[in-house]
Amino acid sequence: MNLIDIFHEDIVLERAKVELRVGIASAIRDLAINNKYSDISKGIEDKNSVIFALKRNIKSVEEGLTGLEDVVNNLSTLFNKIHFK
């Protein structure tokens, strides 16, 4: 092996090291992006769970409500019972 061959191999090895560093940096960046995406997805799922629970609670409360007419009738009945005793 002569000096030119050694020099050429050295250049090839340096290029390979640079490409490897770039590949590692890219993989680290991709992993960070993936982790951020996972965190955001989990946050969205948590918020969706809260929204679902709120909607369920609102529906339960609405089902328990009586209309204004029913309230007036109940108060009138109560008033008449108290007033005409």
C-alpha positions, 0 to 999 in steps of 0.5 A: 500500500502506498502513501496515496492509498493510505491518504485516500482511505483516510479521506474515505474514513473521515467522510464515513465518520461525518456521515455517521455523525449526521445520521446520529444527529438525525436519529436523535432529532427524530426521536425528540420529535417522536417523543414530543408527538407522543406527549402532545397525543397523550395531552389530547387524549387526556383533554378528550377524556375530560371533555367526555366526562364533562359532557356526561355530567352536563347530560346528567344534570340536564336530565335532572332539570325540570322546566320553568312551567314545572317549577311554577306549578310546583311552587303554586301547589306548595303556595296553595297548600300553605296559604289555604290550610 
